[in-house]
Every structure is written in C-alpha cells, then in structure tokens.
Amino acid sequence: MLHGGPYWVNKDVGAWSIPKGEFDDTETPLQAAIREFHEETGTMLRGEFTELQPVVQKAGKQVYAFAQKGNLDAASIQCNTFKMEWPPKSGKWQTFPEVAKAAWFPVQVAKEKINPAQIAFLDELLSKINS
C-alpha cells in the first residue's frame, strides 16, 4: 500500500491506498492502472491481471483495481513529484513526492490502514485466492 502527500503526513489509520489516479476516454481502466502504478512506484507491470469490482470512495470517486501476483520491494519505490500550494492559501508552492512511503501489511493490519472504501478490494481478492 502507498501513503503520500502533505495532507496525509500525520495520518495513518484509513490513510493508505492502492496506487490510483484519474483517467479519461483515451485509456481503459487497466491501462490507467498500469500507468499510475508505474508513476507512483517506478515499476512497470506486465502479465496477467485480476480485475476487481470498482468501489466508490467517500467523496464519490469511483476507484478501479486490478491485482497481480508478484514480488515488489516496498523500500525500492521511486515516484513522480507534483507541485501544490502548501500550506493552503499561503502563496507558497512546494514540490512533493506522489508517494511518501510504501509498505506491505498483514491483511488485518492492511484493513485498518487502507482507505475504508478500499477494504472491499482486499475482501474480494482474498475470496478469489481462497476459492
């Protein structure tokens, strides 16, 4: 899971997420997921993917997810940066990494740390693995 951005720096429970981002009609959800994963981790994914049911997060954002079996060292991620006004309305622009940190967690811990809407992804994936 990933954790990032200045809004989340002092938050842990419910503040972690899968790699995600926006896309338009020029990409499929899977193409966008592969692109976003690369941008946020520095790793390009190839191979077979398991599509999971989309979820709607609190702010109404629909999130698509895909799973893939693999072995990625969370300490080796390299991500893009972005600029934003920080602190808000200060007139000061700062550059931040898209991802401040990445980690793997046991499922029960992951369910505590991940954005609550994304728990459904963990449950669905566990169901698929165990069937």
N, CA and C of each residue as an Amber inpcrd file, in Angstrom:
protein
   393
   0.8370000  -1.1660000   0.0000000   0.0000000   0.0000000   0.0000000
   0.8850000   1.2330000   0.0000000   0.2950000   2.3340000  -0.4140000
   1.0330000   3.5810000  -0.5260000   0.4680000   4.6440000   0.4110000
   1.3490000   5.5430000   0.8140000   0.9710000   6.6440000   1.6930000
   1.6740000   7.8850000   1.1640000   0.9520000   8.9720000   0.9920000
   1.6460000  10.1250000   0.4410000   0.8910000  11.4270000   0.5280000
   1.5930000  12.4590000   0.1380000   1.0180000  13.7940000   0.0820000
   1.0010000  14.4890000   1.4220000   1.1100000  15.7970000   1.4190000
   1.1780000  16.5460000   2.6760000  -0.1010000  16.4810000   3.5060000
  -1.2490000  16.2350000   2.8890000  -2.4960000  16.1510000   3.6540000
  -2.5050000  14.9340000   4.5810000  -1.7650000  13.9060000   4.2290000
  -1.8260000  12.6360000   4.9380000  -0.6410000  12.4080000   5.8750000
   0.3120000  13.3280000   5.9390000   1.5670000  13.0940000   6.6470000
   1.3800000  12.6880000   8.1120000   0.4160000  13.2230000   8.7910000
   0.1990000  12.8960000  10.2030000  -0.9530000  11.9210000  10.4250000
  -1.3740000  11.2440000   9.3620000  -2.4730000  10.2850000   9.4710000
  -1.9600000   8.8990000   9.1100000  -2.5290000   7.8860000   9.7260000
  -2.1180000   6.5150000   9.4410000  -3.3330000   5.6250000   9.1960000
  -4.1980000   5.4830000  10.1860000  -5.3830000   4.6390000  10.0500000
  -6.3000000   5.2330000   8.9850000  -6.6260000   4.4360000   7.9760000
  -7.5090000   4.8740000   6.8980000  -6.8610000   5.7950000   5.8830000
  -5.5490000   6.0110000   5.9890000  -4.8630000   6.9780000   5.1250000
  -4.0100000   6.3340000   4.0340000  -3.9000000   5.0370000   4.0080000
  -3.1200000   4.3350000   2.9880000  -4.0280000   3.9790000   1.8170000
  -3.4310000   3.6900000   0.6690000  -4.2350000   3.4430000  -0.5260000
  -3.4940000   2.5320000  -1.4980000  -4.2510000   1.9780000  -2.4290000
  -3.6290000   1.3340000  -3.5710000  -3.1590000   2.4570000  -4.5040000
  -2.2180000   2.1810000  -5.4260000  -1.8780000   3.2040000  -6.4280000
  -3.1180000   3.4910000  -7.2660000  -3.4160000   4.7550000  -7.4730000
  -4.6070000   5.1000000  -8.2560000  -4.4720000   6.5020000  -8.8200000
  -5.3260000   6.8170000  -9.7670000  -5.3300000   8.1430000 -10.3600000
  -6.4780000   8.2770000 -11.3240000  -6.5380000   9.4030000 -11.9690000
  -7.6310000   9.6790000 -12.8890000  -7.2760000   9.2510000 -14.3050000
  -8.3190000   9.0030000 -15.0900000  -8.1270000   8.6850000 -16.4970000
  -9.3440000   9.1720000 -17.2740000  -9.1800000   9.2510000 -18.5940000
 -10.2780000   9.7070000 -19.4470000 -10.6020000   8.6380000 -20.4900000
 -11.3390000   9.0210000 -21.5240000 -11.7870000   8.0690000 -22.5460000
 -10.6610000   7.5440000 -23.4300000  -9.4490000   8.0810000 -23.2850000
  -8.3470000   7.6070000 -24.1260000  -7.6690000   6.3690000 -23.5440000
  -8.0260000   5.9810000 -22.3100000  -7.4470000   4.8150000 -21.6560000
  -8.5490000   3.9270000 -21.1030000  -8.2620000   2.6370000 -21.0340000
  -9.1300000   1.7310000 -20.2950000  -8.7340000   1.8160000 -18.8230000
  -9.5890000   1.3570000 -17.9260000  -9.1930000   1.3470000 -16.5190000
  -7.8880000   0.5650000 -16.2770000  -7.6880000  -0.5510000 -16.9710000
  -6.4560000  -1.3180000 -16.7900000  -5.2440000  -0.5400000 -17.2930000
  -5.3480000   0.0960000 -18.4480000  -4.2320000   0.8990000 -18.9520000
  -3.8740000   2.0120000 -17.9600000  -4.8930000   2.6510000 -17.4110000
  -4.6550000   3.7120000 -16.4330000  -4.0090000   3.1510000 -15.1690000
  -4.4560000   1.9830000 -14.7290000  -3.8880000   1.3680000 -13.5310000
  -2.4060000   1.0460000 -13.7290000  -2.0590000   0.5190000 -14.8910000
  -0.6560000   0.2060000 -15.1850000   0.1750000   1.4880000 -15.2120000
  -0.3380000   2.5280000 -15.8700000   0.3650000   3.8160000 -15.9330000
   0.5530000   4.4070000 -14.5470000  -0.5270000   4.4490000 -13.7700000
  -0.4590000   5.0350000 -12.4280000   0.4870000   4.2440000 -11.5240000
   0.4550000   2.9270000 -11.6310000   1.3540000   2.1130000 -10.8170000
   2.7990000   2.4660000 -11.1380000   3.0960000   2.6180000 -12.4260000
   4.4520000   2.9810000 -12.8340000   4.8290000   4.3650000 -12.3060000
   3.9240000   5.3340000 -12.4370000   4.1990000   6.6960000 -11.9650000
   4.4200000   6.7450000 -10.4530000   3.6770000   5.9260000  -9.7170000
   3.7200000   6.0070000  -8.2640000   4.7310000   5.0730000  -7.6140000
   5.2350000   4.0880000  -8.3670000   6.1930000   3.1510000  -7.7740000
   7.4920000   3.0230000  -8.5620000   7.4830000   3.4270000  -9.8360000
   8.6550000   3.2510000 -10.6830000   8.7370000   1.8720000 -11.3050000
   7.7480000   1.0350000 -11.0920000   7.7330000  -0.3340000 -11.6080000
   6.6900000  -0.4640000 -12.7070000   7.1000000  -0.9970000 -13.8530000
   6.1730000  -1.2350000 -14.9660000   5.6520000  -2.6650000 -14.8550000
   4.3460000  -2.8010000 -14.8070000   3.7130000  -4.1140000 -14.6910000
   3.3960000  -4.6900000 -16.0680000   3.5430000  -6.0010000 -16.1850000
   3.1660000  -6.7410000 -17.3910000   2.5950000  -8.0750000 -16.9380000
   1.8440000  -8.7110000 -17.8100000   1.3550000 -10.0440000 -17.4840000
  -0.1370000 -10.0790000 -17.2610000  -0.5570000 -11.0580000 -16.4910000
  -1.9790000 -11.2760000 -16.2420000  -2.4440000 -10.4650000 -15.0290000
  -3.6560000  -9.9430000 -15.1420000  -4.2510000  -9.1440000 -14.0740000
  -5.6160000  -9.7170000 -13.7140000  -5.9800000  -9.6060000 -12.4560000
  -7.3060000  -9.9870000 -11.9860000  -8.0770000  -8.7070000 -11.7200000
  -9.1680000  -8.5170000 -12.4420000  -9.9830000  -7.3170000 -12.2530000
 -10.8550000  -7.4740000 -11.0170000 -10.8990000  -6.4330000 -10.2070000
 -11.7500000  -6.4110000  -9.0190000 -12.9000000  -5.4470000  -9.2550000
 -13.9680000  -5.6060000  -8.4970000 -15.1340000  -4.7400000  -8.6420000
 -14.7860000  -3.3230000  -8.1850000 -15.1510000  -2.3110000  -8.9850000
 -14.8730000  -0.9200000  -8.5770000 -15.5850000  -0.5810000  -7.2680000
 -15.0250000   0.3680000  -6.5390000 -15.6530000   0.8750000  -5.3120000
 -15.8160000   2.3870000  -5.4430000 -16.7190000   2.9240000  -4.6620000
 -16.9060000   4.3750000  -4.6180000 -16.4320000   4.8520000  -3.2520000
 -15.4570000   5.7620000  -3.2740000 -14.9230000   6.3120000  -2.0370000
 -15.8290000   7.4170000  -1.5180000 -15.5590000   7.8700000  -0.3120000
 -16.3870000   8.8390000   0.4020000 -16.7260000  10.0700000  -0.4370000
 -15.7760000  10.6170000  -1.1490000 -16.0160000  11.8350000  -1.9310000
 -16.7100000  11.5480000  -3.2640000 -17.1410000  10.3080000  -3.4750000
 -17.8470000   9.9480000  -4.7000000 -16.9420000   9.5060000  -5.8270000
 -15.6500000   9.4090000  -5.5780000 -14.6890000   8.9930000  -6.5990000
 -14.7670000   7.4840000  -6.7920000 -15.0220000   7.0630000  -8.0420000
 -15.0430000   5.6380000  -8.3520000 -13.6080000   5.1740000  -8.5920000
 -13.2240000   4.0910000  -7.9130000 -11.8650000   3.5690000  -7.9970000
 -11.9080000   2.1540000  -8.5610000 -11.0910000   1.9310000  -9.5930000
 -10.9560000   0.6160000 -10.2080000  -9.6810000  -0.0160000  -9.6830000
  -9.6850000  -1.3430000  -9.5520000  -8.4860000  -2.0180000  -9.0550000
  -8.2620000  -3.3140000  -9.8060000  -6.9990000  -3.6620000  -9.9080000
  -6.5650000  -4.8920000 -10.5540000  -5.4900000  -5.4940000  -9.6680000
  -5.4920000  -6.8070000  -9.5620000  -4.4920000  -7.4970000  -8.7510000
  -3.5730000  -8.2820000  -9.6800000  -2.3560000  -8.4520000  -9.2060000
  -1.3750000  -9.2290000  -9.9470000  -0.4400000  -9.8690000  -8.9400000
  -0.1290000 -11.1310000  -9.1700000   0.8200000 -11.8180000  -8.3030000
   2.2230000 -11.3240000  -8.6340000   2.9820000 -11.0100000  -7.6080000
   4.3300000 -10.5230000  -7.8360000   5.0710000 -10.3070000  -6.5410000
   6.2730000  -9.8040000  -6.6700000   7.1270000  -9.5570000  -5.5140000
   7.8110000  -8.2110000  -5.7140000   7.3430000  -7.2060000  -5.0280000
   7.8840000  -5.8580000  -5.1510000   8.4190000  -5.4190000  -3.7970000
   9.6490000  -4.9550000  -3.7760000  10.2500000  -4.4430000  -2.5560000
   9.7060000  -3.0360000  -2.3050000   8.9210000  -2.8830000  -1.2640000
   8.2950000  -1.5890000  -0.9680000   9.3380000  -0.5010000  -0.7360000
  10.5220000  -0.8630000  -0.2630000  11.5660000   0.1290000   0.0090000
  12.2090000   0.6560000  -1.2750000  11.9520000   0.0020000  -2.4050000
  12.6160000   0.3930000  -3.6530000  11.7690000   1.2810000  -4.5570000
  10.6120000   1.7270000  -4.0920000   9.7550000   2.5240000  -4.9740000
  10.3940000   3.8580000  -5.3120000  10.1020000   4.3280000  -6.5190000
  10.5380000   5.6370000  -6.9940000   9.3400000   6.2600000  -7.6810000
   8.9190000   7.4260000  -7.2400000   7.6950000   8.0100000  -7.7770000
   7.9320000   9.3890000  -8.3750000   6.9130000   9.8590000  -9.0710000
   6.8980000  11.2180000  -9.6060000   6.7210000  12.2160000  -8.4690000
   6.9050000  13.4900000  -8.8020000   6.6230000  14.5570000  -7.8490000
   5.5330000  15.4640000  -8.4240000   4.9570000  16.2750000  -7.5740000
   3.9570000  17.2420000  -8.0150000   4.1320000  18.5240000  -7.2130000
   3.6450000  19.6210000  -7.7830000   3.7000000  20.9170000  -7.0970000
   2.3080000  21.2940000  -6.6190000   2.2690000  21.8880000  -5.4390000
   0.9940000  22.3950000  -4.9330000   1.2750000  23.5470000  -3.9730000
   0.2600000  24.3640000  -3.7920000   0.3650000  25.4570000  -2.8380000
   0.2880000  24.8570000  -1.4290000   1.3510000  25.0580000  -0.6570000
   1.3910000  24.4870000   0.6890000   2.1620000  25.3950000   1.6220000
   1.6210000  25.7160000   2.7560000   0.2700000  25.4260000   3.2250000
  -0.7940000  26.0680000   2.3240000  -2.0020000  25.5180000   2.3540000
  -3.0620000  26.0600000   1.5110000  -3.2510000  27.5610000   1.6990000
  -3.4650000  28.2620000   0.6120000  -3.7150000  29.7050000   0.5650000
  -2.5420000  30.5390000   1.0910000  -1.3360000  29.9530000   1.0980000
  -0.1470000  30.6570000   1.5880000   0.5830000  31.4040000   0.4790000
   0.2840000  31.0450000  -0.7870000   1.0100000  31.6250000  -1.9090000
   2.3700000  30.9740000  -2.1320000   2.7110000  29.9840000  -1.3050000
   3.9920000  29.2790000  -1.4360000   3.7610000  27.9510000  -2.1440000
   4.5320000  27.6880000  -3.1920000   4.4270000  26.4410000  -3.9460000
   5.5830000  25.5380000  -3.5830000   5.2600000  24.2960000  -3.2830000
   6.2800000  23.3180000  -2.9100000   6.1290000  22.0650000  -3.7670000
   7.2100000  21.3260000  -3.8860000   7.2080000  20.0640000  -4.6210000
   7.1910000  18.9160000  -3.6200000   6.3310000  17.9370000  -3.8850000
   6.1870000  16.7690000  -3.0170000   6.2400000  15.4960000  -3.8510000
   6.7290000  14.3990000  -3.2690000   6.6310000  13.1190000  -3.9680000
   5.1800000  12.6520000  -3.9420000   4.7380000  11.9830000  -5.0210000
   3.3720000  11.4410000  -5.0190000   3.1970000  10.4340000  -3.8980000
   4.2630000   9.6980000  -3.6020000   4.2190000   8.6680000  -2.5670000
   5.3190000   8.9510000  -1.5480000   4.9410000   9.0980000  -0.2980000
   5.9320000   9.3390000   0.7500000   6.5360000   8.0310000   1.2450000
   5.7020000   6.9800000   1.2610000   6.2000000   5.6700000   1.6940000
   5.2850000   4.5710000   1.1790000   5.8400000   3.3740000   1.1360000
   5.0920000   2.1900000   0.7150000   5.3970000   1.0700000   1.6960000
   4.4500000   0.1710000   1.8670000   4.6680000  -0.9420000   2.7920000
   3.6980000  -2.0730000   2.4820000   4.0950000  -3.2560000   2.8750000
   3.2220000  -4.4260000   2.8430000   2.7750000  -4.6900000   4.2720000
   1.5190000  -5.0840000   4.4500000   0.9890000  -5.3590000   5.7790000
   0.2360000  -6.6820000   5.7770000   0.1850000  -7.3560000   6.9370000
  -0.7360000  -8.4900000   7.0600000  -2.1570000  -7.9840000   6.7970000
  -3.0330000  -8.8520000   6.3240000  -4.3760000  -8.4460000   5.8930000
  -5.1170000  -7.6620000   6.9700000  -5.1060000  -8.1330000   8.2120000
  -5.8570000  -7.4390000   9.2640000  -5.3230000  -6.0350000   9.5020000
  -4.0150000  -5.8580000   9.4400000  -3.4210000  -4.5300000   9.6090000
  -3.7480000  -3.6690000   8.3880000  -3.6690000  -4.2690000   7.1990000
  -4.0000000  -3.5410000   5.9620000  -5.4250000  -3.0120000   6.0150000
  -6.3450000  -3.7960000   6.5480000  -7.7450000  -3.3680000   6.6410000
  -7.9100000  -2.1660000   7.5680000  -7.0320000  -2.0040000   8.5350000
  -7.0770000  -0.8410000   9.4180000  -6.4750000   0.3910000   8.7510000
  -5.4120000   0.1850000   7.9770000  -4.6640000   1.3070000   7.4190000
  -5.2200000   1.8380000   6.0990000  -5.8490000   0.9780000   5.2940000
  -6.2950000   1.3700000   3.9560000  -7.5300000   2.2670000   4.0300000
  -7.7030000   3.0830000   2.9950000  -8.9230000   3.8760000   2.8590000
 -10.1100000   2.9250000   3.0620000 -11.0540000   3.2410000   3.9370000
 -12.1370000   2.3050000   4.2610000 -12.8890000   1.7470000   3.0490000
 -13.0980000   2.5350000   2.0150000 -13.8100000   2.0380000   0.8320000
 -13.0170000   0.9460000   0.1220000 -11.7020000   0.9740000   0.2590000
 -10.8510000   0.0150000  -0.4430000 -10.7280000  -1.3300000   0.2740000
 -11.2900000  -1.4540000   1.4630000 -11.3110000  -2.7470000   2.1550000
 -12.0100000  -3.7860000   1.2840000 -12.9920000  -3.3520000   0.5180000
 -13.7120000  -4.2700000  -0.3790000 -12.7560000  -4.9390000  -1.3600000
 -11.7210000  -4.2440000  -1.8180000 -10.7320000  -4.8530000  -2.7050000
 -10.0090000  -6.0030000  -1.9990000  -9.6160000  -5.7770000  -0.7670000
  -8.9200000  -6.8290000  -0.0030000  -9.8240000  -8.0350000   0.2000000
 -11.0770000  -7.7760000   0.5720000 -12.0200000  -8.8790000   0.7940000
 -12.2620000  -9.6820000  -0.4830000 -12.4590000  -8.9700000  -1.5970000
 -12.7080000  -9.6630000  -2.8590000 -11.4900000 -10.4720000  -3.2910000
 -10.3180000  -9.9000000  -3.1770000  -9.1050000 -10.6210000  -3.5550000
  -8.9020000 -11.8470000  -2.6860000  -9.1060000 -11.7280000  -1.3810000
  -8.9980000 -12.8900000  -0.5050000  -9.9850000 -13.9720000  -0.8870000
 -11.1940000 -13.5700000  -1.2450000 -12.2070000 -14.5300000  -1.6750000
 -11.7710000 -15.2720000  -2.9340000 -11.1940000 -14.5550000  -3.8770000
 -10.7270000 -15.1680000  -5.1310000  -9.5430000 -16.1020000  -4.8850000
  -8.6480000 -15.7080000  -3.9980000  -7.4790000 -16.5410000  -3.6820000
  -7.8920000 -17.8240000  -2.9720000  -8.8640000 -17.7080000  -2.0810000
  -9.2720000 -18.8520000  -1.2660000 -10.3130000 -19.7480000  -1.9220000
 -10.7450000 -19.4200000  -3.1430000 -11.7700000 -20.2720000  -3.7760000
 -11.1570000 -21.2300000  -4.7680000
